[in-house]
Amino acid sequence: MSEDTGLSSDLEAMSKIDCALRGLDPEDTRRVLHWAVDKFGKDGANLLPALGEGGTKASHSHDGGANGSSSNYGERFGSISDLVDAVSPSSAAEHVLTATYWFQKIEGTENVTAQQVNNELKNLGSSPSNITEVFTDLIDRKPALVRQVAKSGTSKQARKKYRLTTEGIRSVENKIAA
């Protein structure tokens, strides 16, 4: 097979992928790409955690982390349970903070929903009785560890999106370092 034929096959495959992913929201796109890497790219396992929305590289800098340096925890933790084991959270708030860190810093999700966090914590057997109250507690701390960045709907049960603050990131990273 000539190099030209390989290139046209690559372009054709990329075109098909582009068509298949077009119209998906960033979270669905991320899930599909993770599945594809797991299925076809055994050596690319650490590739996708660094991808943010729209397939662009997300920053893994620590936004002023405890030691001011930048490291990629995505390479160290293959699953959320590995991260939880490293952090050893002792309260519902620490579990929520750790799971939010997983989505935001390792998976590259810009904004995290309470449902995402709650579902993962349920899978780990650590789901809080009221996740909204836990997020509110993390927001009300001084300094705040989490910020609410969006709300869809007007009811009290409306879907809310959250993001860790620099201090929230530092808190989890200090526990990882310990």
Backbone bond lengths (Angstrom), bond angles and torsions (degrees), N, CA, C in turn:
res aa  C-N    CA-C-N  psi(-1)  N-CA   C-N-CA  omega(-1)  CA-C   N-CA-C  phi
1 M - - - 1.453 - - 1.519 108.47 -
2 S 1.318 117.20 130.47 1.458 120.93 -178.57 1.519 110.18 -76.27
3 E 1.343 114.80 162.51 1.456 120.78 179.28 1.517 110.05 -62.72
4 D 1.346 117.01 -35.96 1.459 122.36 178.76 1.527 111.52 -61.53
5 T 1.320 116.90 -43.06 1.459 121.52 -179.96 1.528 110.03 -65.14
6 G 1.316 116.99 -40.23 1.462 121.28 176.92 1.510 111.80 -61.56
7 L 1.329 116.83 -41.80 1.454 121.95 179.31 1.523 110.78 -64.61
8 S 1.351 116.89 -43.46 1.463 118.59 -179.79 1.528 110.34 -67.76
9 S 1.325 118.58 -34.13 1.468 121.50 175.68 1.526 110.37 -64.53
10 D 1.344 115.48 -42.44 1.464 119.99 177.70 1.522 110.71 -60.88
11 L 1.324 116.36 -47.10 1.467 120.50 -178.98 1.526 111.47 -63.96
12 E 1.327 115.99 -38.88 1.463 119.73 178.07 1.527 110.44 -64.04
13 A 1.326 117.19 -43.47 1.464 121.41 178.74 1.530 110.33 -63.16
14 M 1.338 116.64 -44.13 1.465 120.35 179.13 1.522 111.25 -62.93
15 S 1.318 117.03 -38.61 1.456 121.31 177.99 1.528 110.77 -62.86
16 K 1.340 116.44 -42.14 1.466 120.44 178.79 1.529 110.81 -65.30
17 I 1.312 116.32 -40.27 1.467 120.22 178.26 1.518 109.75 -64.19
18 D 1.335 116.28 -43.85 1.463 120.76 178.70 1.527 110.72 -57.53
19 C 1.336 116.87 -45.56 1.470 121.02 179.42 1.527 110.79 -63.65
20 A 1.327 116.16 -40.60 1.468 120.08 -177.18 1.529 111.70 -68.17
21 L 1.325 117.33 -35.16 1.463 120.72 -176.35 1.522 113.21 -89.70
22 R 1.311 117.34 -17.82 1.464 121.51 -178.63 1.527 109.13 -58.96
23 G 1.306 116.31 130.25 1.450 121.14 178.28 1.521 114.65 94.05
24 L 1.336 117.30 -13.97 1.463 119.16 175.82 1.525 109.44 -77.58
25 D 1.320 116.57 147.41 1.464 117.61 175.08 1.527 108.65 -74.27
26 P 1.334 117.55 163.47 1.475 120.45 -174.96 1.524 114.01 -56.39
27 E 1.318 118.02 -37.09 1.465 120.61 -179.33 1.527 110.93 -67.12
28 D 1.350 117.66 -41.88 1.467 120.95 177.59 1.531 110.33 -66.54
29 T 1.325 116.64 -40.09 1.463 120.85 177.65 1.517 110.63 -60.04
30 R 1.327 116.43 -44.59 1.466 121.51 179.93 1.526 109.77 -60.52
31 R 1.348 116.92 -45.06 1.464 120.59 -179.79 1.524 111.96 -61.04
32 V 1.354 116.36 -43.31 1.466 120.99 -179.78 1.527 110.14 -64.72
33 L 1.323 117.04 -43.08 1.463 119.93 -179.65 1.533 111.44 -66.21
34 H 1.331 116.83 -38.56 1.467 119.20 175.55 1.523 110.60 -61.45
35 W 1.324 116.37 -43.38 1.460 119.84 178.30 1.530 110.09 -59.59
36 A 1.336 117.16 -45.68 1.464 121.00 -177.74 1.527 111.29 -62.18
37 V 1.327 117.24 -42.11 1.462 119.96 178.92 1.523 110.07 -65.59
38 D 1.342 116.97 -41.77 1.460 119.61 177.99 1.525 111.43 -61.89
39 K 1.335 117.02 -39.38 1.457 120.96 -176.35 1.526 112.61 -78.27
40 F 1.337 117.83 -42.35 1.458 120.66 -170.06 1.519 114.91 -112.29
41 G 1.308 118.63 -19.37 1.464 119.36 -171.25 1.493 113.63 -125.42
42 K 1.299 117.43 70.21 1.465 120.94 -178.26 1.525 112.26 -52.25
43 D 1.334 117.21 -35.69 1.465 120.05 -179.64 1.513 112.50 -80.61
44 G 1.334 118.87 -11.20 1.460 121.88 -177.63 1.509 113.11 -97.74
45 A 1.327 118.33 17.50 1.459 121.55 -174.37 1.520 113.22 -57.90
46 N 1.329 118.24 -30.75 1.460 120.27 -179.49 1.526 112.72 -93.88
47 L 1.310 117.10 6.62 1.449 120.82 -177.98 1.519 112.36 -74.61
48 L 1.318 118.26 -49.82 1.450 121.13 -169.94 1.518 116.63 -76.11
49 P 1.316 122.57 -28.87 1.456 117.62 178.34 1.521 112.46 -57.46
50 A 1.326 118.19 -23.02 1.457 121.06 179.85 1.518 112.35 -84.18
51 L 1.327 118.25 -2.77 1.451 120.19 179.67 1.513 110.69 -90.21
52 G 1.307 115.72 131.04 1.461 120.83 176.66 1.509 109.45 -98.70
53 E 1.325 116.39 -156.56 1.452 120.99 -178.63 1.516 110.60 -63.73
54 G 1.303 115.55 143.44 1.451 121.56 176.76 1.513 113.84 71.15
55 G 1.344 117.85 10.78 1.450 120.57 177.10 1.513 114.00 79.33
56 T 1.335 118.15 13.67 1.454 119.79 178.37 1.510 109.22 -93.88
57 K 1.324 115.67 155.04 1.455 119.87 -179.91 1.518 109.71 -62.45
58 A 1.321 116.45 129.75 1.452 121.58 175.20 1.519 107.76 -95.12
59 S 1.296 115.86 148.15 1.453 119.60 179.58 1.514 110.01 -75.01
60 H 1.311 116.13 133.20 1.445 120.00 174.34 1.515 110.19 -108.09
61 S 1.323 116.45 19.41 1.452 117.67 175.58 1.514 106.94 -69.77
62 H 1.269 116.26 160.54 1.442 119.53 -172.12 1.508 112.57 -95.13
63 D 1.322 118.34 13.57 1.453 121.05 175.61 1.521 111.42 47.75
64 G 1.297 115.89 51.47 1.453 118.53 -179.44 1.501 112.27 82.14
65 G 1.307 117.82 36.77 1.462 122.41 -178.86 1.510 112.05 -58.15
66 A 1.285 116.55 174.48 1.457 123.01 -172.24 1.514 112.65 -54.02
67 N 1.300 117.26 -39.74 1.448 118.79 -177.56 1.513 112.27 -106.21
68 G 1.340 117.32 4.75 1.450 120.99 177.77 1.510 113.92 72.47
69 S 1.321 118.27 -2.80 1.454 120.22 -178.52 1.510 109.72 -93.61
70 S 1.306 114.84 173.90 1.451 120.41 -179.57 1.516 108.56 -122.80
71 S 1.335 116.63 125.61 1.457 120.00 175.27 1.512 108.36 -138.54
72 N 1.315 116.67 161.93 1.452 120.98 -175.34 1.522 109.48 -106.54
73 Y 1.322 116.34 97.35 1.459 120.49 179.70 1.516 111.45 -70.08
74 G 1.350 117.98 -16.82 1.457 120.90 177.32 1.518 111.66 -58.77
75 E 1.320 117.30 -32.02 1.458 121.25 178.30 1.522 111.44 -74.90
76 R 1.316 117.07 -27.74 1.459 121.51 -175.86 1.523 112.07 -84.22
77 F 1.334 117.37 -34.79 1.456 121.22 -175.01 1.529 110.04 -113.70
78 G 1.318 115.48 110.59 1.457 120.48 -179.33 1.517 113.28 -80.51
79 S 1.331 116.49 -17.61 1.458 120.39 -179.88 1.522 109.22 -148.90
80 I 1.310 114.56 163.21 1.464 118.87 179.22 1.525 111.07 -63.33
81 S 1.331 116.96 -31.92 1.475 118.97 179.18 1.530 110.96 -66.01
82 D 1.335 117.47 -33.43 1.472 120.11 175.49 1.530 110.45 -62.94
83 L 1.339 115.86 -42.47 1.463 120.29 178.73 1.524 110.52 -64.90
84 V 1.324 117.06 -45.78 1.469 120.76 179.80 1.531 109.98 -60.78
85 D 1.316 117.83 -40.75 1.468 120.60 177.20 1.529 111.18 -61.07
86 A 1.328 117.14 -39.78 1.468 120.85 -179.16 1.523 111.78 -69.57
87 V 1.325 116.58 -37.98 1.469 121.03 -177.57 1.523 111.25 -79.40
88 S 1.323 117.70 -33.73 1.471 123.33 -175.30 1.525 112.21 51.65
89 P 1.332 117.26 60.27 1.463 119.60 -178.89 1.526 111.15 -62.69
90 S 1.340 115.71 140.96 1.465 120.03 -176.96 1.527 112.58 -112.70
91 S 1.325 117.99 0.76 1.464 121.04 179.38 1.523 109.07 -142.99
92 A 1.329 115.43 165.89 1.466 120.18 177.64 1.524 110.04 -60.27
93 A 1.326 116.95 -39.50 1.466 120.52 -179.84 1.530 111.01 -62.86
94 E 1.314 117.50 -41.24 1.463 120.67 178.89 1.528 111.21 -68.01
95 H 1.332 117.72 -35.86 1.463 120.57 175.83 1.532 110.44 -63.31
96 V 1.335 116.54 -45.70 1.471 120.94 -179.52 1.524 109.83 -64.70
97 L 1.314 117.27 -43.61 1.457 121.73 178.53 1.526 111.10 -59.85
98 T 1.314 116.78 -43.45 1.466 121.96 -179.77 1.522 111.27 -65.54
99 A 1.327 117.52 -44.90 1.469 120.86 179.32 1.529 110.73 -65.53
100 T 1.326 117.29 -38.52 1.463 120.54 177.55 1.525 110.10 -64.42
101 Y 1.322 116.41 -40.29 1.465 121.55 175.98 1.528 109.87 -59.05
102 W 1.334 116.82 -43.87 1.459 121.09 179.63 1.529 110.69 -54.30
103 F 1.326 115.62 -51.93 1.463 119.40 -177.46 1.522 111.89 -66.38
104 Q 1.324 116.39 -45.57 1.469 120.27 -173.10 1.526 112.64 -75.14
105 K 1.303 118.69 -49.68 1.457 120.99 -171.47 1.529 113.95 -92.90
106 I 1.322 118.07 -32.32 1.458 119.58 -176.91 1.521 111.07 -96.03
107 E 1.333 117.17 -43.57 1.463 119.97 179.12 1.525 111.90 -83.86
108 G 1.327 117.96 -18.15 1.459 121.10 178.36 1.515 114.81 81.01
109 T 1.333 117.90 19.76 1.456 121.68 177.20 1.520 108.43 -78.18
110 E 1.325 116.83 124.24 1.459 119.89 -175.25 1.525 112.05 -65.78
111 N 1.328 116.53 -51.20 1.458 122.44 -179.85 1.524 108.68 -121.41
112 V 1.310 116.66 138.39 1.457 122.66 -173.78 1.521 109.11 -113.11
113 T 1.326 116.72 138.37 1.462 119.89 176.65 1.521 109.75 -95.40
114 A 1.322 114.89 154.82 1.457 120.29 177.11 1.525 109.81 -62.32
115 Q 1.323 116.95 -34.45 1.462 120.17 179.95 1.531 111.40 -64.05
116 Q 1.343 117.39 -42.28 1.467 120.68 177.19 1.525 110.31 -56.84
117 V 1.321 115.27 -50.14 1.461 121.18 -177.32 1.524 109.84 -63.51
118 N 1.327 116.32 -47.11 1.460 120.49 -177.84 1.528 111.34 -61.35
119 N 1.342 117.31 -42.15 1.466 120.25 179.42 1.527 111.58 -60.84
120 E 1.329 116.98 -44.56 1.470 119.85 178.92 1.520 111.40 -64.75
121 L 1.326 115.97 -41.97 1.467 118.68 -179.71 1.527 111.28 -67.61
122 K 1.329 117.81 -33.48 1.471 120.60 174.74 1.525 109.62 -61.12
123 N 1.342 115.92 -44.69 1.462 120.28 179.35 1.537 111.52 -59.92
124 L 1.326 116.34 -31.06 1.460 121.27 -179.71 1.529 112.25 -90.09
125 G 1.328 116.97 -3.34 1.459 121.17 -178.88 1.510 113.71 75.82
126 S 1.346 117.34 25.97 1.468 121.17 -176.16 1.518 113.14 -129.41
127 S 1.311 118.04 28.54 1.458 121.12 -176.13 1.525 111.32 -73.47
128 P 1.339 117.09 130.36 1.470 118.90 177.45 1.529 110.48 -72.20
129 S 1.323 116.59 158.47 1.461 119.91 -178.70 1.525 111.27 -68.03
130 N 1.344 118.29 -32.88 1.458 121.53 177.86 1.524 108.70 -141.03
131 I 1.320 115.81 97.29 1.462 120.31 -174.76 1.526 112.93 -65.59
132 T 1.328 116.82 -32.08 1.464 120.01 179.21 1.521 110.76 -62.84
133 E 1.330 116.56 -40.46 1.462 120.04 177.90 1.525 111.13 -64.22
134 V 1.319 116.88 -36.57 1.464 120.51 179.30 1.528 109.57 -66.87
135 F 1.334 116.97 -45.28 1.466 119.33 177.49 1.530 110.44 -61.59
136 T 1.325 117.78 -40.34 1.468 120.89 178.43 1.526 110.16 -61.30
137 D 1.333 117.39 -41.67 1.457 121.44 177.06 1.537 110.98 -60.45
138 L 1.336 116.65 -43.28 1.470 120.31 -179.70 1.532 111.30 -67.20
139 I 1.320 116.59 -31.98 1.472 121.43 177.26 1.522 110.48 -71.90
140 D 1.338 117.35 -38.53 1.466 122.03 -174.80 1.526 114.15 -78.66
141 R 1.318 117.78 -12.43 1.467 119.95 179.78 1.523 110.35 -66.07
142 K 1.324 114.86 154.86 1.458 120.88 177.07 1.510 108.80 -117.31
143 P 1.293 121.17 112.26 1.465 126.73 -3.77 1.538 111.08 -73.56
144 A 1.321 115.19 154.26 1.463 120.87 179.98 1.525 109.66 -63.92
145 L 1.334 116.50 140.94 1.458 121.45 178.53 1.527 111.67 -98.28
146 V 1.330 116.14 -19.94 1.463 122.99 -179.14 1.515 108.21 -139.76
147 R 1.320 116.20 151.08 1.465 122.89 172.91 1.516 108.76 -124.06
148 Q 1.342 115.47 139.57 1.465 119.26 169.65 1.522 105.67 -82.00
149 V 1.338 117.01 127.63 1.466 120.26 -175.36 1.525 113.25 -113.74
150 A 1.329 117.15 -12.33 1.463 119.56 179.11 1.519 109.17 -160.55
151 K 1.342 114.43 155.29 1.456 120.83 175.92 1.521 106.83 -146.22
152 S 1.328 116.49 127.13 1.458 119.30 177.69 1.517 108.11 -111.18
153 G 1.312 115.69 120.77 1.454 121.38 -176.81 1.512 110.59 104.98
154 T 1.322 115.73 167.44 1.461 119.83 -175.10 1.518 113.52 -110.55
155 S 1.323 117.59 -13.36 1.459 119.76 -178.13 1.517 111.04 -75.96
156 K 1.317 115.23 166.95 1.463 120.03 177.37 1.533 110.61 -63.35
157 Q 1.345 116.11 -28.00 1.465 120.98 -179.14 1.531 112.55 -90.07
158 A 1.326 117.99 12.58 1.466 120.94 -178.83 1.528 110.13 -59.03
159 R 1.331 116.41 151.70 1.465 121.59 178.55 1.522 109.03 -68.26
160 K 1.320 115.13 128.17 1.458 120.74 179.95 1.511 108.97 -117.56
161 K 1.329 115.21 148.30 1.459 120.93 176.75 1.519 107.96 -117.09
162 Y 1.327 114.05 142.71 1.452 121.13 -175.21 1.521 110.86 -127.04
163 R 1.336 114.49 160.13 1.458 121.55 175.36 1.527 107.78 -145.31
164 L 1.321 116.18 138.18 1.458 120.26 175.92 1.519 110.23 -66.20
165 T 1.316 116.23 144.70 1.455 120.85 171.45 1.527 107.87 -84.69
166 T 1.306 115.93 172.36 1.465 120.69 175.68 1.528 109.69 -56.89
167 E 1.323 116.24 -40.25 1.468 120.21 179.94 1.524 111.44 -68.48
168 G 1.330 117.93 -34.55 1.461 121.41 176.32 1.517 111.29 -65.23
169 I 1.329 116.11 -43.02 1.465 121.28 177.25 1.526 109.47 -62.31
170 R 1.318 115.97 -46.60 1.468 121.06 -179.58 1.535 110.91 -60.17
171 S 1.322 116.66 -39.39 1.459 121.41 -179.74 1.525 111.69 -60.05
172 V 1.336 117.13 -46.88 1.457 120.74 179.57 1.530 110.15 -67.61
173 E 1.318 117.02 -43.03 1.469 120.26 -177.96 1.519 112.10 -66.13
174 N 1.315 116.99 -32.50 1.476 119.72 175.26 1.519 110.32 -64.71
175 K 1.332 116.72 -38.52 1.473 120.33 178.48 1.534 110.29 -69.38
176 I 1.329 116.79 -37.42 1.476 119.80 177.81 1.536 108.84 -63.55
177 A 1.324 116.12 -45.09 1.465 120.99 -177.89 1.519 112.10 -64.93
178 A 1.329 116.27 -30.86 1.474 120.53 -179.74 1.495 108.55 -71.61
